[in-house]
Amino acid sequence: MGQQEEQPPAFWRFRSSNGFIVFSVCFAIFVDVLLYGCIVPYVAPARFQLDSSSAGARSGVAEEDVQRWLAILLAVYGLGFSLGSPAFGWLADRYRNRWWPLMSGLVLLLCGTLMLWFSSMVQLLCVARFIQGLATACIWSVGLALVIDTVGSSNAGESLGLVAMSMSIGFVGAPSVSGFIYDRFGYDMVFICMVVMVIFDIVLRILIIEKKDAVKWVLKETDPNDPRRPLLPPVNDGPNFDLQPHAHPIITLCKSPRLVTAVFISFVEAIIMTSFETVLPLHTKETFGYTSTLAGLSFAVVVFGDFFSTYAGRLSDRIGATPCVVTGCITMAITLFLCRYTDSPSTESQVLLWVLLLAVGLSHCLVFVPAYSEMSLVVEEIEKEKPGVFGPYGAFAQSYGLGNLAYAAGTTVGPLWSGFMRHSLGWGWLTFALAVFSLLAAIPSYMFLGGPRITKQEDEEGDSIEGY
């Protein structure tokens, strides 16, 4: 039996490689974002219309109440996301392996999707959206922690840039994918495609072998005299350091100005991006007479900037988060301020708006990815100062849980605040307020965020373990 346990699984090197694990997490977040972007704005209205026009009127939603219930579905999703982020982060850090927490999130996502597909009562639709919010919290918190476990905090920027890019692809692709499938093949086919993607996501998670589990086979196949051997991550099946009683990890994390700053940046970025998502379509329709398609493309230009997130992450890995985030915040503030001058129907105003929207997207990726990388570096910094303060398995998932909680709060505040600002004071004052908000975020970023990430020795260490 012992001899059988020593046999490594098939294709273990590929299944434990950096590329496969990061791809699996990126695909999980892409599917989650795609579901979010497809179902509520495009598929849920169809459900209400089909039900309300049918003989049974199963949903009980009148046509004039559709918009209100769509807003409720979004709010319920945000509630699940907010409550689940710190909870799943804490749960994931209680276990040595990320397998069960992340698998739980994917199963929740599948259950929520199936409920949305087959439920006819609007109350059950709300429950399904809450479950999907919990699933998002789990997938993001645990998935990002798994990426850090795999590539290490010192090289996290580029990998988190890939995660941000997968989010952008999901946001951009959701309208076209859901619209095309619904128009060509009908309501049920949209959900069939989504369920198939979630199932494939689950299969990828089953295939993953985490680095900490693959180390024993690497050590077995590595020459003891190999100079790279000491650089391999140690096998740690349990605590081997001081385990005196400490404050709850979240309390310890919140005492760090560096982490609080990164979490605040997550909140600010969520407000800015969701504010544009809320008011930009209406502004372009009223000012330039854009159709819904052109209005949607306007916001897609903002999201397009995230496709450069890997370069922002790579730059952050080399020079540190502070110059990246401060530069991004100041650039975004200037760009947002200039957006106030795109309030005339002229061609010049339209061209200026599209250029400025692209600059907003580029600035966003220069801020967002380094800030999220900081959340893992804070954990390592505190752990070095106080070994064992987070328990045997660290606090990466809890750190990202706090960041996701702030992001979820921003996605709730942003649409409400931006809608009120534009309605009461207009487009110009809204963009001015967002510019001030971004500029204020640069101050704590300069004061508290960390410095350079990697040294030459650390870079060689990352290269030495990347292949297994």
Helices and strands as residue ranges (DSSP letters): H 2-5, H 12-15, H 18-38, I 39-43, H 44-53, G 63-65, H 66-92, H 99-118, H 122-151, G 153-155, H 156-185, H 187-207, H 211-221, G 229-231, H 249-254, H 257-288, H 292-304, G 305-308, H 309-319, H 321-338, G 339-341, H 347-385, H 396-425, H 427-448, H 456-466
